[in-house]
Amino acid sequence: MDFLYKQNEALLFEIQETKVWNEMIAFWHLGQSGVLLKGPEGMICIDPYLTYRIETSDPLSRKC
């Protein structure tokens, strides 16, 4: 099955092999609101989970 987006090892390989030059950044959408930013000095992952659900759910229950 072909996927529209790369995932797993193919995505990791693409991120690792992408060259980013001075004053530039590369970014990948990781699904929902997750983003990976890569610059010449390193990378950062941002994956905000914007909800109060965790605070209001029963921490002992695994049901979401």
C-alpha positions in Angstrom: 0.0 0.0 0.0 1.4 3.4 -1.0 1.1 6.3 1.5 0.6 9.9 0.7 3.1 10.9 3.4 6.4 9.2 4.4 6.4 7.5 7.7 8.6 5.3 10.0 12.1 4.7 8.6 11.5 6.5 5.3 10.5 9.7 7.2 13.4 9.4 9.6 15.8 8.9 6.7 14.5 11.9 4.8 14.8 14.2 7.9 18.3 12.9 8.6 19.5 13.3 5.0 17.9 16.8 4.4 20.6 19.4 4.3 19.7 22.8 5.8 21.9 25.8 4.9 22.5 29.0 6.9 19.4 31.1 7.7 17.1 28.5 6.3 14.8 25.9 7.9 13.1 22.8 6.8 9.8 21.5 8.3 7.7 18.4 8.3 4.1 18.1 9.3 3.8 15.1 11.6 0.1 14.8 11.8 -2.7 16.7 13.6 -0.7 19.7 14.9 2.7 18.2 15.2 5.6 19.8 13.3 9.4 19.1 13.1 11.6 22.0 12.4 15.2 21.5 11.3 17.9 24.2 11.0 21.6 24.1 10.4 22.3 23.7 14.1 19.7 21.0 15.0 16.0 20.3 15.1 13.0 20.7 17.4 9.7 18.8 17.5 6.5 20.7 18.4 3.4 18.7 19.2 1.0 20.7 21.2 -1.9 18.9 22.8 -4.4 21.6 23.3 -7.2 20.2 25.5 -8.4 20.0 29.1 -9.3 16.4 28.6 -6.3 15.1 30.5 -7.0 17.3 33.5 -10.7 16.3 33.6 -10.3 12.5 33.0 -9.8 9.9 35.7 -6.1 9.3 35.8 -6.6 5.7 36.9 -8.9 4.9 33.9 -7.4 4.1 30.6 -10.6 5.0 28.8 -10.3 8.2 26.8 
